[in-house]
Amino acid sequence: MASYNHMPPDILQERSRVAIKRLESCEICPRQCRVNRRENEHGYCRGGRPARVSSYAPHFGEEPPLVGTRGSGTIFMTGCNMHCIFCQNYEISQLDEGVEVSAGRLATMMIQLQDGGCHNINFVTPTHFVPQILEALVEAREMGLAVPLVYNCGGYESVETIRLLDGIFDIYMPDAKYGSDEAALKYSNAPDYTRRMKAAILEMHRQVGDLAVEGGVAVRGLLVRHLVLPNDIAGTAEVVRFLADEVSRNTYLNVMAQYRPAYRARSYPEVDRPLTLREYGEAIRLAQEAGLSRGLAIY
């Protein structure tokens, strides 16, 4: 049974209430735009009062411990609090492809994915819609939701918001996109990214620990994604050092090789090409030398 089902209903409702209240002067993410999203004002993420969803379906392309045999129940949220110039899902994250949904409709999506056999409910880019997700979870729990929730995010998080999720999300899957703030600002317009990302991952690990797998399926814990960029722009050495030295050498790390120029990457010559096998191999070597081995795969 997922953690949120062990939480007294009144506490879950209070977490939802507190989160919704924060929308009045929005400080859900590090940008702290202070717009009144309860009145449907929009800040950087372009999210208003209702949640927006692009799609939901069983997904078999996620990490093996999430996919298992029946798939991960992904719900792709519209918009983003970052602006990655190479985003491969830019139609969703930047062009706002999706529709507004009520709390009841979002709850029904969760139930449908569970009823379809999915091992978990995987919220993709949930950061700016945490209050709406908690609001929907109150209803989904009453409807019989029981599978773990996955927080699949870009890593640009507010620790205060992540603390609201303690005892609710069993699985965290953040990106550790960059090892330097300069790169994060230039390519994702995310000021102070590395400090925010590191603090969030430490809090996530405090809540759920290293990844726990039962019968080949993740039930609780932390997974981290790191997309290797051309010319070492992602700063892999610092990312793996942080994970190994400050989080855990047992961290499940997916070093991702699938970079390709997308969205606005063509305007930046240094990232306007695919990754080479040599660059990916070097990233794997750095992770191994740091003491990380879980999740690593050679492509």
ChimeraX commands (.cxc) that place a marker at each C-alpha (Angstrom):
marker #1 position 0.00,0.00,0.00 radius 0.5
marker #1 position 1.31,3.45,-0.93 radius 0.5
marker #1 position 2.42,5.86,1.79 radius 0.5
marker #1 position -0.47,8.29,1.30 radius 0.5
marker #1 position -2.90,5.55,2.31 radius 0.5
marker #1 position -1.18,5.32,5.69 radius 0.5
marker #1 position -1.62,9.06,6.23 radius 0.5
marker #1 position -4.71,10.12,8.22 radius 0.5
marker #1 position -7.23,11.66,5.77 radius 0.5
marker #1 position -7.37,14.94,7.65 radius 0.5
marker #1 position -3.60,15.40,7.32 radius 0.5
marker #1 position -3.71,14.78,3.57 radius 0.5
marker #1 position -6.56,17.27,3.28 radius 0.5
marker #1 position -4.59,19.81,5.31 radius 0.5
marker #1 position -1.53,19.40,3.06 radius 0.5
marker #1 position -3.78,20.04,0.08 radius 0.5
marker #1 position -5.31,23.09,1.73 radius 0.5
marker #1 position -1.90,24.57,2.59 radius 0.5
marker #1 position -0.63,23.99,-0.95 radius 0.5
marker #1 position -3.70,25.57,-2.57 radius 0.5
marker #1 position -3.34,28.57,-0.23 radius 0.5
marker #1 position 0.21,29.09,-1.52 radius 0.5
marker #1 position -1.20,29.69,-5.00 radius 0.5
marker #1 position -2.59,33.05,-3.82 radius 0.5
marker #1 position 0.93,34.49,-4.00 radius 0.5
marker #1 position 2.61,31.67,-5.81 radius 0.5
marker #1 position 5.83,30.39,-4.31 radius 0.5
marker #1 position 5.47,26.76,-5.35 radius 0.5
marker #1 position 8.83,26.73,-7.16 radius 0.5
marker #1 position 12.10,28.69,-6.81 radius 0.5
marker #1 position 10.89,31.44,-9.14 radius 0.5
marker #1 position 8.39,32.67,-6.53 radius 0.5
marker #1 position 6.44,34.69,-9.09 radius 0.5
marker #1 position 3.96,35.83,-6.40 radius 0.5
marker #1 position 1.06,35.92,-8.84 radius 0.5
marker #1 position -2.41,34.95,-7.61 radius 0.5
marker #1 position -2.99,31.67,-9.39 radius 0.5
marker #1 position -6.20,31.08,-7.42 radius 0.5
marker #1 position -7.53,33.96,-9.51 radius 0.5
marker #1 position -6.01,32.36,-12.61 radius 0.5
marker #1 position -3.10,34.77,-12.91 radius 0.5
marker #1 position -0.11,33.22,-14.70 radius 0.5
marker #1 position 3.56,33.37,-13.80 radius 0.5
marker #1 position 6.62,31.90,-15.49 radius 0.5
marker #1 position 5.18,28.37,-15.74 radius 0.5
marker #1 position 1.96,29.71,-17.30 radius 0.5
marker #1 position -0.10,27.55,-14.95 radius 0.5
marker #1 position -3.27,29.04,-13.50 radius 0.5
marker #1 position -5.77,27.62,-11.02 radius 0.5
marker #1 position -6.78,24.42,-12.85 radius 0.5
marker #1 position -4.23,21.73,-13.61 radius 0.5
marker #1 position -3.43,21.21,-17.28 radius 0.5
marker #1 position -2.71,17.76,-18.70 radius 0.5
marker #1 position -1.28,16.91,-22.10 radius 0.5
marker #1 position -1.82,13.14,-22.01 radius 0.5
marker #1 position -2.03,10.12,-19.74 radius 0.5
marker #1 position -1.31,6.50,-20.57 radius 0.5
marker #1 position 0.72,3.45,-19.57 radius 0.5
marker #1 position 4.35,4.13,-20.50 radius 0.5
marker #1 position 6.91,1.42,-21.24 radius 0.5
marker #1 position 9.88,3.67,-22.01 radius 0.5
marker #1 position 10.70,4.72,-18.46 radius 0.5
marker #1 position 13.36,3.13,-16.23 radius 0.5
marker #1 position 12.89,-0.66,-15.87 radius 0.5
marker #1 position 12.00,-0.53,-12.14 radius 0.5
marker #1 position 9.13,1.86,-12.94 radius 0.5
marker #1 position 7.89,-0.02,-16.00 radius 0.5
marker #1 position 7.93,-3.53,-14.60 radius 0.5
marker #1 position 5.66,-5.76,-16.68 radius 0.5
marker #1 position 2.57,-3.54,-16.84 radius 0.5
marker #1 position 3.94,-0.07,-17.41 radius 0.5
marker #1 position 4.23,3.20,-15.54 radius 0.5
marker #1 position 1.04,5.25,-15.46 radius 0.5
marker #1 position 2.29,8.56,-16.80 radius 0.5
marker #1 position 0.37,11.82,-16.56 radius 0.5
marker #1 position 2.11,14.55,-18.56 radius 0.5
marker #1 position 1.44,17.94,-17.02 radius 0.5
marker #1 position 1.43,20.96,-19.35 radius 0.5
marker #1 position 3.95,23.78,-18.94 radius 0.5
marker #1 position 7.20,23.92,-16.98 radius 0.5
marker #1 position 9.09,26.15,-14.56 radius 0.5
marker #1 position 12.23,25.81,-16.71 radius 0.5
marker #1 position 12.95,26.76,-20.32 radius 0.5
marker #1 position 15.44,24.21,-21.68 radius 0.5
marker #1 position 16.48,25.25,-25.17 radius 0.5
marker #1 position 16.87,21.58,-26.15 radius 0.5
marker #1 position 13.62,20.24,-24.66 radius 0.5
marker #1 position 12.38,17.20,-26.58 radius 0.5
marker #1 position 8.86,17.67,-25.21 radius 0.5
marker #1 position 8.70,21.38,-26.00 radius 0.5
marker #1 position 5.20,21.16,-27.46 radius 0.5
marker #1 position 4.02,20.27,-23.96 radius 0.5
marker #1 position 6.51,22.18,-21.80 radius 0.5
marker #1 position 6.80,25.42,-23.78 radius 0.5
marker #1 position 3.95,25.54,-26.29 radius 0.5
marker #1 position 1.40,24.46,-23.64 radius 0.5
marker #1 position -0.20,21.58,-25.51 radius 0.5
marker #1 position -2.87,20.24,-23.17 radius 0.5
marker #1 position -6.26,20.84,-21.58 radius 0.5
marker #1 position -7.48,22.10,-18.23 radius 0.5
marker #1 position -8.77,19.42,-15.90 radius 0.5
marker #1 position -10.68,19.53,-12.62 radius 0.5
marker #1 position -9.50,17.78,-9.48 radius 0.5
marker #1 position -12.13,15.13,-10.07 radius 0.5
marker #1 position -10.98,14.52,-13.63 radius 0.5
marker #1 position -7.34,14.26,-12.56 radius 0.5
marker #1 position -8.35,11.79,-9.84 radius 0.5
marker #1 position -10.23,9.72,-12.42 radius 0.5
marker #1 position -7.13,9.58,-14.63 radius 0.5
marker #1 position -5.18,8.10,-11.73 radius 0.5
marker #1 position -7.83,5.48,-11.11 radius 0.5
marker #1 position -8.03,4.56,-14.79 radius 0.5
marker #1 position -4.27,4.03,-14.96 radius 0.5
marker #1 position -4.36,1.91,-11.82 radius 0.5
marker #1 position -7.30,-0.11,-13.14 radius 0.5
marker #1 position -5.33,-0.64,-16.35 radius 0.5
marker #1 position -2.66,-2.44,-14.33 radius 0.5
marker #1 position 0.02,0.26,-14.08 radius 0.5
marker #1 position 2.49,-0.23,-11.25 radius 0.5
marker #1 position 2.49,3.45,-10.30 radius 0.5
marker #1 position 1.16,6.90,-11.15 radius 0.5
marker #1 position 3.98,8.90,-12.70 radius 0.5
marker #1 position 3.48,12.68,-12.75 radius 0.5
marker #1 position 5.75,14.13,-15.44 radius 0.5
marker #1 position 6.76,17.77,-14.81 radius 0.5
marker #1 position 4.55,18.10,-11.71 radius 0.5
marker #1 position 6.39,20.96,-9.97 radius 0.5
marker #1 position 4.07,23.85,-10.81 radius 0.5
marker #1 position 0.92,21.77,-10.23 radius 0.5
marker #1 position 1.74,20.24,-6.83 radius 0.5
marker #1 position -1.29,21.89,-5.15 radius 0.5
marker #1 position -3.67,20.61,-7.82 radius 0.5
marker #1 position -2.17,17.11,-7.63 radius 0.5
marker #1 position -2.67,17.00,-3.86 radius 0.5
marker #1 position -6.22,18.28,-4.29 radius 0.5
marker #1 position -6.93,15.48,-6.77 radius 0.5
marker #1 position -5.20,12.88,-4.61 radius 0.5
marker #1 position -7.69,13.50,-1.80 radius 0.5
marker #1 position -10.44,12.40,-4.18 radius 0.5
marker #1 position -8.43,9.59,-5.79 radius 0.5
marker #1 position -7.69,8.05,-2.42 radius 0.5
marker #1 position -11.38,7.98,-1.61 radius 0.5
marker #1 position -11.94,6.30,-4.98 radius 0.5
marker #1 position -9.53,3.49,-4.08 radius 0.5
marker #1 position -6.12,4.61,-5.37 radius 0.5
marker #1 position -3.40,2.46,-3.82 radius 0.5
marker #1 position -0.33,2.41,-6.11 radius 0.5
marker #1 position 2.81,4.49,-5.44 radius 0.5
marker #1 position 3.14,8.00,-6.83 radius 0.5
marker #1 position 6.22,9.06,-8.82 radius 0.5
marker #1 position 7.44,12.67,-8.78 radius 0.5
marker #1 position 9.20,12.97,-12.16 radius 0.5
marker #1 position 10.67,16.48,-12.25 radius 0.5
marker #1 position 13.38,18.70,-13.71 radius 0.5
marker #1 position 15.12,19.24,-10.38 radius 0.5
marker #1 position 14.37,22.98,-10.11 radius 0.5
marker #1 position 12.42,22.63,-6.89 radius 0.5
marker #1 position 11.51,24.44,-3.69 radius 0.5
marker #1 position 12.44,22.41,-0.63 radius 0.5
marker #1 position 9.41,23.86,1.16 radius 0.5
marker #1 position 7.15,22.38,-1.52 radius 0.5
marker #1 position 8.93,19.02,-1.45 radius 0.5
marker #1 position 8.41,18.89,2.32 radius 0.5
marker #1 position 4.66,19.10,1.73 radius 0.5
marker #1 position 4.96,15.78,-0.11 radius 0.5
marker #1 position 6.63,13.90,2.76 radius 0.5
marker #1 position 4.66,10.73,3.39 radius 0.5
marker #1 position 2.71,11.14,0.13 radius 0.5
marker #1 position 5.11,10.39,-2.72 radius 0.5
marker #1 position 6.95,7.08,-2.44 radius 0.5
marker #1 position 9.20,7.55,-5.47 radius 0.5
marker #1 position 11.12,10.65,-6.52 radius 0.5
marker #1 position 12.75,10.85,-9.95 radius 0.5
marker #1 position 14.40,14.27,-10.38 radius 0.5
marker #1 position 16.75,15.36,-13.11 radius 0.5
marker #1 position 20.20,16.50,-12.08 radius 0.5
marker #1 position 20.62,18.50,-15.25 radius 0.5
marker #1 position 23.69,20.60,-14.56 radius 0.5
marker #1 position 26.79,20.77,-12.44 radius 0.5
marker #1 position 27.14,24.55,-12.87 radius 0.5
marker #1 position 24.79,27.48,-12.52 radius 0.5
marker #1 position 26.24,29.17,-15.60 radius 0.5
marker #1 position 25.09,26.35,-17.86 radius 0.5
marker #1 position 21.72,26.11,-16.11 radius 0.5
marker #1 position 21.09,29.81,-16.68 radius 0.5
marker #1 position 22.23,29.81,-20.31 radius 0.5
marker #1 position 20.46,26.67,-21.49 radius 0.5
marker #1 position 17.45,26.40,-19.14 radius 0.5
marker #1 position 16.99,29.93,-17.76 radius 0.5
marker #1 position 17.12,28.48,-14.24 radius 0.5
marker #1 position 18.95,30.82,-11.84 radius 0.5
marker #1 position 20.62,29.16,-8.84 radius 0.5
marker #1 position 19.80,25.74,-10.28 radius 0.5
marker #1 position 22.55,23.65,-8.72 radius 0.5
marker #1 position 21.85,24.78,-5.16 radius 0.5
marker #1 position 18.11,24.27,-5.60 radius 0.5
marker #1 position 18.56,20.89,-7.25 radius 0.5
marker #1 position 20.99,19.61,-4.63 radius 0.5
marker #1 position 18.84,20.75,-1.72 radius 0.5
marker #1 position 15.75,19.15,-3.26 radius 0.5
marker #1 position 17.47,15.82,-3.93 radius 0.5
marker #1 position 18.82,15.71,-0.38 radius 0.5
marker #1 position 15.31,16.29,0.96 radius 0.5
marker #1 position 13.85,13.67,-1.37 radius 0.5
marker #1 position 16.44,11.14,-0.23 radius 0.5
marker #1 position 15.76,12.00,3.41 radius 0.5
marker #1 position 12.10,11.18,2.85 radius 0.5
marker #1 position 12.35,7.95,0.85 radius 0.5
marker #1 position 15.98,6.74,0.89 radius 0.5
marker #1 position 17.68,4.65,-1.77 radius 0.5
marker #1 position 15.54,2.92,-4.35 radius 0.5
marker #1 position 13.81,-0.21,-3.04 radius 0.5
marker #1 position 12.69,-2.79,-5.60 radius 0.5
marker #1 position 10.39,-5.76,-5.03 radius 0.5
marker #1 position 9.83,-8.34,-7.75 radius 0.5
marker #1 position 11.62,-6.11,-10.24 radius 0.5
marker #1 position 9.34,-3.12,-9.53 radius 0.5
marker #1 position 10.21,0.04,-7.60 radius 0.5
marker #1 position 8.14,0.52,-4.47 radius 0.5
marker #1 position 9.94,3.40,-2.79 radius 0.5
marker #1 position 13.03,5.53,-3.07 radius 0.5
marker #1 position 15.07,7.89,-5.21 radius 0.5
marker #1 position 16.04,7.60,-8.88 radius 0.5
marker #1 position 18.06,10.37,-10.54 radius 0.5
marker #1 position 18.33,11.17,-14.24 radius 0.5
marker #1 position 21.28,12.97,-15.83 radius 0.5
marker #1 position 21.16,13.81,-19.52 radius 0.5
marker #1 position 24.66,13.99,-20.97 radius 0.5
marker #1 position 25.08,17.04,-23.20 radius 0.5
marker #1 position 27.66,17.65,-25.95 radius 0.5
marker #1 position 30.96,19.27,-24.96 radius 0.5
marker #1 position 30.42,18.36,-21.27 radius 0.5
marker #1 position 27.98,21.23,-20.89 radius 0.5
marker #1 position 25.98,19.28,-18.30 radius 0.5
marker #1 position 28.95,19.17,-15.92 radius 0.5
marker #1 position 28.71,15.44,-15.25 radius 0.5
marker #1 position 31.71,15.27,-12.93 radius 0.5
marker #1 position 30.11,17.58,-10.36 radius 0.5
marker #1 position 26.73,15.87,-10.63 radius 0.5
marker #1 position 28.13,12.40,-9.90 radius 0.5
marker #1 position 30.41,13.75,-7.18 radius 0.5
marker #1 position 27.42,15.28,-5.41 radius 0.5
marker #1 position 25.33,12.12,-5.66 radius 0.5
marker #1 position 28.13,9.84,-4.49 radius 0.5
marker #1 position 29.57,12.02,-1.74 radius 0.5
marker #1 position 26.51,13.85,-0.39 radius 0.5
marker #1 position 23.52,11.64,-1.17 radius 0.5
marker #1 position 24.42,7.93,-1.42 radius 0.5
marker #1 position 26.72,5.72,-3.45 radius 0.5
marker #1 position 23.69,3.44,-3.74 radius 0.5
marker #1 position 21.78,6.09,-5.71 radius 0.5
marker #1 position 20.03,4.70,-8.78 radius 0.5
marker #1 position 21.37,6.94,-11.57 radius 0.5
marker #1 position 20.23,6.85,-15.18 radius 0.5
marker #1 position 22.98,8.45,-17.24 radius 0.5
marker #1 position 21.01,9.27,-20.37 radius 0.5
marker #1 position 22.48,9.12,-23.88 radius 0.5
marker #1 position 19.48,10.22,-25.96 radius 0.5
marker #1 position 20.36,13.89,-26.43 radius 0.5
marker #1 position 19.52,15.29,-29.84 radius 0.5
marker #1 position 19.12,18.92,-30.94 radius 0.5
marker #1 position 15.48,19.89,-30.50 radius 0.5
marker #1 position 13.39,23.02,-29.97 radius 0.5
marker #1 position 15.83,25.97,-30.07 radius 0.5
marker #1 position 19.10,24.02,-29.81 radius 0.5
marker #1 position 19.94,24.83,-33.42 radius 0.5
marker #1 position 20.66,28.40,-32.32 radius 0.5
marker #1 position 23.46,27.22,-30.02 radius 0.5
marker #1 position 26.33,25.70,-32.05 radius 0.5
marker #1 position 27.88,23.96,-29.02 radius 0.5
marker #1 position 24.78,21.77,-28.58 radius 0.5
marker #1 position 23.69,21.59,-32.21 radius 0.5
marker #1 position 24.71,17.97,-32.69 radius 0.5
marker #1 position 23.99,14.55,-31.20 radius 0.5
marker #1 position 26.08,13.13,-28.38 radius 0.5
marker #1 position 29.08,11.01,-29.36 radius 0.5
marker #1 position 29.79,7.54,-27.99 radius 0.5
marker #1 position 33.04,8.89,-26.57 radius 0.5
marker #1 position 31.21,11.62,-24.62 radius 0.5
marker #1 position 28.71,9.16,-23.23 radius 0.5
marker #1 position 31.43,6.69,-22.32 radius 0.5
marker #1 position 33.27,9.42,-20.45 radius 0.5
marker #1 position 30.13,10.22,-18.45 radius 0.5
marker #1 position 29.74,6.56,-17.51 radius 0.5
marker #1 position 33.40,6.42,-16.49 radius 0.5
marker #1 position 32.99,9.45,-14.24 radius 0.5
marker #1 position 29.95,7.91,-12.55 radius 0.5
marker #1 position 31.74,4.62,-11.97 radius 0.5
marker #1 position 34.85,6.32,-10.62 radius 0.5
marker #1 position 32.67,8.28,-8.20 radius 0.5
marker #1 position 31.37,4.97,-6.86 radius 0.5
marker #1 position 27.97,4.90,-8.55 radius 0.5
marker #1 position 26.80,1.77,-10.31 radius 0.5
marker #1 position 23.03,1.30,-9.87 radius 0.5
marker #1 position 21.10,2.13,-13.02 radius 0.5
marker #1 position 24.12,2.68,-15.25 radius 0.5
marker #1 position 23.75,1.28,-18.76 radius 0.5
marker #1 position 26.04,1.29,-21.76 radius 0.5
marker #1 position 24.33,2.12,-25.06 radius 0.5
marker link #1:1,2 radius 0.2
marker link #1:2,3 radius 0.2
marker link #1:3,4 radius 0.2
marker link #1:4,5 radius 0.2
marker link #1:5,6 radius 0.2
marker link #1:6,7 radius 0.2
marker link #1:7,8 radius 0.2
marker link #1:8,9 radius 0.2
marker link #1:9,10 radius 0.2
marker link #1:10,11 radius 0.2
marker link #1:11,12 radius 0.2
marker link #1:12,13 radius 0.2
marker link #1:13,14 radius 0.2
marker link #1:14,15 radius 0.2
marker link #1:15,16 radius 0.2
marker link #1:16,17 radius 0.2
marker link #1:17,18 radius 0.2
marker link #1:18,19 radius 0.2
marker link #1:19,20 radius 0.2
marker link #1:20,21 radius 0.2
marker link #1:21,22 radius 0.2
marker link #1:22,23 radius 0.2
marker link #1:23,24 radius 0.2
marker link #1:24,25 radius 0.2
marker link #1:25,26 radius 0.2
marker link #1:26,27 radius 0.2
marker link #1:27,28 radius 0.2
marker link #1:28,29 radius 0.2
marker link #1:29,30 radius 0.2
marker link #1:30,31 radius 0.2
marker link #1:31,32 radius 0.2
marker link #1:32,33 radius 0.2
marker link #1:33,34 radius 0.2
marker link #1:34,35 radius 0.2
marker link #1:35,36 radius 0.2
marker link #1:36,37 radius 0.2
marker link #1:37,38 radius 0.2
marker link #1:38,39 radius 0.2
marker link #1:39,40 radius 0.2
marker link #1:40,41 radius 0.2
marker link #1:41,42 radius 0.2
marker link #1:42,43 radius 0.2
marker link #1:43,44 radius 0.2
marker link #1:44,45 radius 0.2
marker link #1:45,46 radius 0.2
marker link #1:46,47 radius 0.2
marker link #1:47,48 radius 0.2
marker link #1:48,49 radius 0.2
marker link #1:49,50 radius 0.2
marker link #1:50,51 radius 0.2
marker link #1:51,52 radius 0.2
marker link #1:52,53 radius 0.2
marker link #1:53,54 radius 0.2
marker link #1:54,55 radius 0.2
marker link #1:55,56 radius 0.2
marker link #1:56,57 radius 0.2
marker link #1:57,58 radius 0.2
marker link #1:58,59 radius 0.2
marker link #1:59,60 radius 0.2
marker link #1:60,61 radius 0.2
marker link #1:61,62 radius 0.2
marker link #1:62,63 radius 0.2
marker link #1:63,64 radius 0.2
marker link #1:64,65 radius 0.2
marker link #1:65,66 radius 0.2
marker link #1:66,67 radius 0.2
marker link #1:67,68 radius 0.2
marker link #1:68,69 radius 0.2
marker link #1:69,70 radius 0.2
marker link #1:70,71 radius 0.2
marker link #1:71,72 radius 0.2
marker link #1:72,73 radius 0.2
marker link #1:73,74 radius 0.2
marker link #1:74,75 radius 0.2
marker link #1:75,76 radius 0.2
marker link #1:76,77 radius 0.2
marker link #1:77,78 radius 0.2
marker link #1:78,79 radius 0.2
marker link #1:79,80 radius 0.2
marker link #1:80,81 radius 0.2
marker link #1:81,82 radius 0.2
marker link #1:82,83 radius 0.2
marker link #1:83,84 radius 0.2
marker link #1:84,85 radius 0.2
marker link #1:85,86 radius 0.2
marker link #1:86,87 radius 0.2
marker link #1:87,88 radius 0.2
marker link #1:88,89 radius 0.2
marker link #1:89,90 radius 0.2
marker link #1:90,91 radius 0.2
marker link #1:91,92 radius 0.2
marker link #1:92,93 radius 0.2
marker link #1:93,94 radius 0.2
marker link #1:94,95 radius 0.2
marker link #1:95,96 radius 0.2
marker link #1:96,97 radius 0.2
marker link #1:97,98 radius 0.2
marker link #1:98,99 radius 0.2
marker link #1:99,100 radius 0.2
marker link #1:100,101 radius 0.2
marker link #1:101,102 radius 0.2
marker link #1:102,103 radius 0.2
marker link #1:103,104 radius 0.2
marker link #1:104,105 radius 0.2
marker link #1:105,106 radius 0.2
marker link #1:106,107 radius 0.2
marker link #1:107,108 radius 0.2
marker link #1:108,109 radius 0.2
marker link #1:109,110 radius 0.2
marker link #1:110,111 radius 0.2
marker link #1:111,112 radius 0.2
marker link #1:112,113 radius 0.2
marker link #1:113,114 radius 0.2
marker link #1:114,115 radius 0.2
marker link #1:115,116 radius 0.2
marker link #1:116,117 radius 0.2
marker link #1:117,118 radius 0.2
marker link #1:118,119 radius 0.2
marker link #1:119,120 radius 0.2
marker link #1:120,121 radius 0.2
marker link #1:121,122 radius 0.2
marker link #1:122,123 radius 0.2
marker link #1:123,124 radius 0.2
marker link #1:124,125 radius 0.2
marker link #1:125,126 radius 0.2
marker link #1:126,127 radius 0.2
marker link #1:127,128 radius 0.2
marker link #1:128,129 radius 0.2
marker link #1:129,130 radius 0.2
marker link #1:130,131 radius 0.2
marker link #1:131,132 radius 0.2
marker link #1:132,133 radius 0.2
marker link #1:133,134 radius 0.2
marker link #1:134,135 radius 0.2
marker link #1:135,136 radius 0.2
marker link #1:136,137 radius 0.2
marker link #1:137,138 radius 0.2
marker link #1:138,139 radius 0.2
marker link #1:139,140 radius 0.2
marker link #1:140,141 radius 0.2
marker link #1:141,142 radius 0.2
marker link #1:142,143 radius 0.2
marker link #1:143,144 radius 0.2
marker link #1:144,145 radius 0.2
marker link #1:145,146 radius 0.2
marker link #1:146,147 radius 0.2
marker link #1:147,148 radius 0.2
marker link #1:148,149 radius 0.2
marker link #1:149,150 radius 0.2
marker link #1:150,151 radius 0.2
marker link #1:151,152 radius 0.2
marker link #1:152,153 radius 0.2
marker link #1:153,154 radius 0.2
marker link #1:154,155 radius 0.2
marker link #1:155,156 radius 0.2
marker link #1:156,157 radius 0.2
marker link #1:157,158 radius 0.2
marker link #1:158,159 radius 0.2
marker link #1:159,160 radius 0.2
marker link #1:160,161 radius 0.2
marker link #1:161,162 radius 0.2
marker link #1:162,163 radius 0.2
marker link #1:163,164 radius 0.2
marker link #1:164,165 radius 0.2
marker link #1:165,166 radius 0.2
marker link #1:166,167 radius 0.2
marker link #1:167,168 radius 0.2
marker link #1:168,169 radius 0.2
marker link #1:169,170 radius 0.2
marker link #1:170,171 radius 0.2
marker link #1:171,172 radius 0.2
marker link #1:172,173 radius 0.2
marker link #1:173,174 radius 0.2
marker link #1:174,175 radius 0.2
marker link #1:175,176 radius 0.2
marker link #1:176,177 radius 0.2
marker link #1:177,178 radius 0.2
marker link #1:178,179 radius 0.2
marker link #1:179,180 radius 0.2
marker link #1:180,181 radius 0.2
marker link #1:181,182 radius 0.2
marker link #1:182,183 radius 0.2
marker link #1:183,184 radius 0.2
marker link #1:184,185 radius 0.2
marker link #1:185,186 radius 0.2
marker link #1:186,187 radius 0.2
marker link #1:187,188 radius 0.2
marker link #1:188,189 radius 0.2
marker link #1:189,190 radius 0.2
marker link #1:190,191 radius 0.2
marker link #1:191,192 radius 0.2
marker link #1:192,193 radius 0.2
marker link #1:193,194 radius 0.2
marker link #1:194,195 radius 0.2
marker link #1:195,196 radius 0.2
marker link #1:196,197 radius 0.2
marker link #1:197,198 radius 0.2
marker link #1:198,199 radius 0.2
marker link #1:199,200 radius 0.2
marker link #1:200,201 radius 0.2
marker link #1:201,202 radius 0.2
marker link #1:202,203 radius 0.2
marker link #1:203,204 radius 0.2
marker link #1:204,205 radius 0.2
marker link #1:205,206 radius 0.2
marker link #1:206,207 radius 0.2
marker link #1:207,208 radius 0.2
marker link #1:208,209 radius 0.2
marker link #1:209,210 radius 0.2
marker link #1:210,211 radius 0.2
marker link #1:211,212 radius 0.2
marker link #1:212,213 radius 0.2
marker link #1:213,214 radius 0.2
marker link #1:214,215 radius 0.2
marker link #1:215,216 radius 0.2
marker link #1:216,217 radius 0.2
marker link #1:217,218 radius 0.2
marker link #1:218,219 radius 0.2
marker link #1:219,220 radius 0.2
marker link #1:220,221 radius 0.2
marker link #1:221,222 radius 0.2
marker link #1:222,223 radius 0.2
marker link #1:223,224 radius 0.2
marker link #1:224,225 radius 0.2
marker link #1:225,226 radius 0.2
marker link #1:226,227 radius 0.2
marker link #1:227,228 radius 0.2
marker link #1:228,229 radius 0.2
marker link #1:229,230 radius 0.2
marker link #1:230,231 radius 0.2
marker link #1:231,232 radius 0.2
marker link #1:232,233 radius 0.2
marker link #1:233,234 radius 0.2
marker link #1:234,235 radius 0.2
marker link #1:235,236 radius 0.2
marker link #1:236,237 radius 0.2
marker link #1:237,238 radius 0.2
marker link #1:238,239 radius 0.2
marker link #1:239,240 radius 0.2
marker link #1:240,241 radius 0.2
marker link #1:241,242 radius 0.2
marker link #1:242,243 radius 0.2
marker link #1:243,244 radius 0.2
marker link #1:244,245 radius 0.2
marker link #1:245,246 radius 0.2
marker link #1:246,247 radius 0.2
marker link #1:247,248 radius 0.2
marker link #1:248,249 radius 0.2
marker link #1:249,250 radius 0.2
marker link #1:250,251 radius 0.2
marker link #1:251,252 radius 0.2
marker link #1:252,253 radius 0.2
marker link #1:253,254 radius 0.2
marker link #1:254,255 radius 0.2
marker link #1:255,256 radius 0.2
marker link #1:256,257 radius 0.2
marker link #1:257,258 radius 0.2
marker link #1:258,259 radius 0.2
marker link #1:259,260 radius 0.2
marker link #1:260,261 radius 0.2
marker link #1:261,262 radius 0.2
marker link #1:262,263 radius 0.2
marker link #1:263,264 radius 0.2
marker link #1:264,265 radius 0.2
marker link #1:265,266 radius 0.2
marker link #1:266,267 radius 0.2
marker link #1:267,268 radius 0.2
marker link #1:268,269 radius 0.2
marker link #1:269,270 radius 0.2
marker link #1:270,271 radius 0.2
marker link #1:271,272 radius 0.2
marker link #1:272,273 radius 0.2
marker link #1:273,274 radius 0.2
marker link #1:274,275 radius 0.2
marker link #1:275,276 radius 0.2
marker link #1:276,277 radius 0.2
marker link #1:277,278 radius 0.2
marker link #1:278,279 radius 0.2
marker link #1:279,280 radius 0.2
marker link #1:280,281 radius 0.2
marker link #1:281,282 radius 0.2
marker link #1:282,283 radius 0.2
marker link #1:283,284 radius 0.2
marker link #1:284,285 radius 0.2
marker link #1:285,286 radius 0.2
marker link #1:286,287 radius 0.2
marker link #1:287,288 radius 0.2
marker link #1:288,289 radius 0.2
marker link #1:289,290 radius 0.2
marker link #1:290,291 radius 0.2
marker link #1:291,292 radius 0.2
marker link #1:292,293 radius 0.2
marker link #1:293,294 radius 0.2
marker link #1:294,295 radius 0.2
marker link #1:295,296 radius 0.2
marker link #1:296,297 radius 0.2
marker link #1:297,298 radius 0.2
marker link #1:298,299 radius 0.2
view
